[in-house]
């Protein structure tokens, strides 16, 4: 797909770790654009459990396991700095954001307004989390794992292994 008319989308996040909710948004967003770029934020202010390289590797593994059509173009890249600058750098016309609840909307709406001010050529597209994923957050997944709870229902098997290995110091 090298056609200049191919629309690209950018789905940003820290993905620390990538959850089943993230994967649902990725699969759905990928159907709406010709090319989807997953932007993994370096963001050291959140002090991520997983390194940037581990988060990128988990995403690539999990996306490959989604069984999307071979024509689906998804790239996973790390980025730092302003989201709209990263979206422009990757030729994106849209930024995808997942929403779980009303509280997410308040924050995301404010961010969308700022992004529109900074880059009026990029649209923000909100996708509601599917019912079974509305309560899943990376923060809660990490907390459950740290307290030795079972995170099997919230992340893929490979991401679960990565999180548990990191918590065990490996």
Phi, psi and omega in degrees: 000084178253005179299128182297341181277355179295124181278137180244144176240158181232124178244103184266158173173172174273332177051052184240077000265172173291133182249172175298330176295316176301315183296324176296315179297319179300311182298319181287319179295323182298333178285344186264348181226163178283333180214130179244126177254124176266115181261114180265112184287131177297317175019088179278351179292334179273354183047070184297149175291314182263145177292164177303316180297321179293319180295319177296315180297317178299315179299313181299317179295314183292322179294319179299329182277354181290339180071035178288157178304146182302336180283353181288124181254113178229129176244146176240122183225151171272152175208159171219161183095197183294135178303315183295329177293319178294319179298315177299316182301332181257013175070025183280142176256349182216147173248125178264136177226135177268142178240133177258323186206177180302322180300322176298319184299318181303311180293312183295325177296318178296315179296320179299317179297318178295316180297321178296321177296317182284327184216080183296346180277355181249125178271148171259130180243120179266131174242125178288137175296143177293156187311315182289351182247000187294338182260356184275130172223151179301320181300314180291323177299315179297319180296316178298315180296318179299328181267016176065030174272169183271120180256012184306321184282354187250340183222165177289162177302320181291321177291322176303314179300318181297314180297312182295322178297317180296317181293332179271006176082016180265000000 
